[in-house]
Structure formats: C-alpha cells, structure tokens
Amino acid sequence: MGFKENLLKKIQIGRLSRKVIASFGPPGGPGKIDKDAMRSLLEMGPYRYQKERDLDLYIEESEDDKNRILVLDNELPIYRTTVEDVTLRKSPYTKEMLSIGNIIKILKDSDVKISRREESVQMVQQACIDRLDLSFSASDIESIAGEGAASLENGYSEGILESLTLFAELLGYRPSPKALRIRHHEIFGVVAETSSTEIWYGPAVIFSHIDNSLKLIEEKFSSLDPARVEFFRQVAQGKEKPTIEGQEVFRWLQDKVLE
C-alpha cells in the first residue's frame, strides 16, 4: 500500500482504539467493551486468532514459547506465557483445580499478565501502527493537497474531508473545543489547553457542509476571549474574512507538513 492508504489505516486504527476505550465507561464501572470494534482492531495487527474452551484468544507470536496472548473479554488482559497456561488460569476444568499449584496460578496472574483494559488497547494500537510504512516524500503530500483542491473545485465534500483528515493527522490537528463548535462545520486546528477552563486554539481550518467553503484562521486565540470567539464564528459564517480561503488552504497545509 502507498503512503496515503497507510495513513488512512492509521486513522482508522486510532478511531477503533478510541471507540473501544470509550466503551469501558467511567473508571470503576462494569465496562462492557465494544467487542466488535476490538475484533476489527485486532484483525489489523499481527495477531492469530485461536479458540480455546470458551476463550477467544489473539496471539502475537514470539521467538520463544512465551507469546503475547490477549483474551477478548471485558478486561482485555494480555499475558506473556503459553496458550495452555492462559487456558488454565482463565477457564480451568474442575480436575485442574485439584492441584495447589494450579489454584495459586488461577488466583494470582500478576506473574504473567502484562496489561489490561486501556493499556492493552494502547499496546494493540501501537502493534497495528508498527506494521505500517508511514514514511513519505514531498510528492505524497503534494498529491494529498492536489486531491483536496480538486475536490473543492468540484464540490466533492467526501474528497475534501478525506484530504483535511489526512492533513489533521499529519499535523496533529484536533477537532475544535466545545466552545468553538459550529453546526454543519468540520473544524480542525492546534489545541493548547492552558487550564481546566481556558483553551488556546489555532491555527484552525473550517469546512462548511452548507456551501463547501474552506477557510483558515492562522492566529491563535483563547476560548475565553469573547471577541475572538465571535470573530471565529463570523469567519465560519462568511461574515468576516479569513487569513486564507479556498484551494490556497490546501497549499498552506502542504507547506506546513513539508517545512
């Protein structure tokens, strides 16, 4: 696959990871995870599926006999041991529990369990990303910008959003904070949270689903500055002039990545 396809896959991996982590709910809660999303994530990584007893195991092979083994349940534990050992600890037969040694293993797994819950998701996410070649050339970035500009010229909103999403991933841009969200608009920008109440935002790219317009505000401003927040909204609504607009926004993003 080419750079663009690999970057899109990295974005998909991130979305699936966030979806699984969100399904845990608040800390200390029951956390019934989104198993469908977790399966989709695991299928993008270096994992071999194996069914043992009532366990769904995903195995990352190792050079020795102690593989990394994830159990797909609501805790998502990852063990570094053998399949037989995980099976004994997680789904023992009655006859296996007659051994004192086995009972100790069943009651205490800290000697082989290396992660659980959110930490396991993050480990799987990184393993999936590590399989991708994310190196790029100037022509790769110019191609993404060109496709975005062509989509804008043709009014193809899906193509515009794909290019913007790719640039947001490359530049670390994030969706706008709640105070700056605007209906029917997609907004990406630099977020710098300075306190629990104040967020500095910008530069920011604003795409309108209403008229397929694309604008960029280059300055950084505080979410607690009502005048600048109102200016931001006025720009989005076409009542104030942005720093850059139209196809030039994609050229600006291209230059930022290539700087």
Secondary structure, DSSP 8 states (H G I E B T S, - for coil): --HHHHHHHHHHHHHHHHHHHHHT-STTS-----HHHHHHHHTTTT-EEEEETTEEEEEE--SSS-EEEEE-SSS--EEEE-HHHHHHHHS--GGGGGSHHHHHHHH--TTTEEE-HHHHHHHHHHHHHHTS-----HHHHHHHHHHHHHHHHHT-HHHHHHHHHHHHHHHT-EE--GGG--TTEEEEEEEEE-SSS-EEEEEEEEEETTT--EEEE-S-EETT-HHHHHHHHHHHTTSS--SEETTHHHHHHHHHHH-
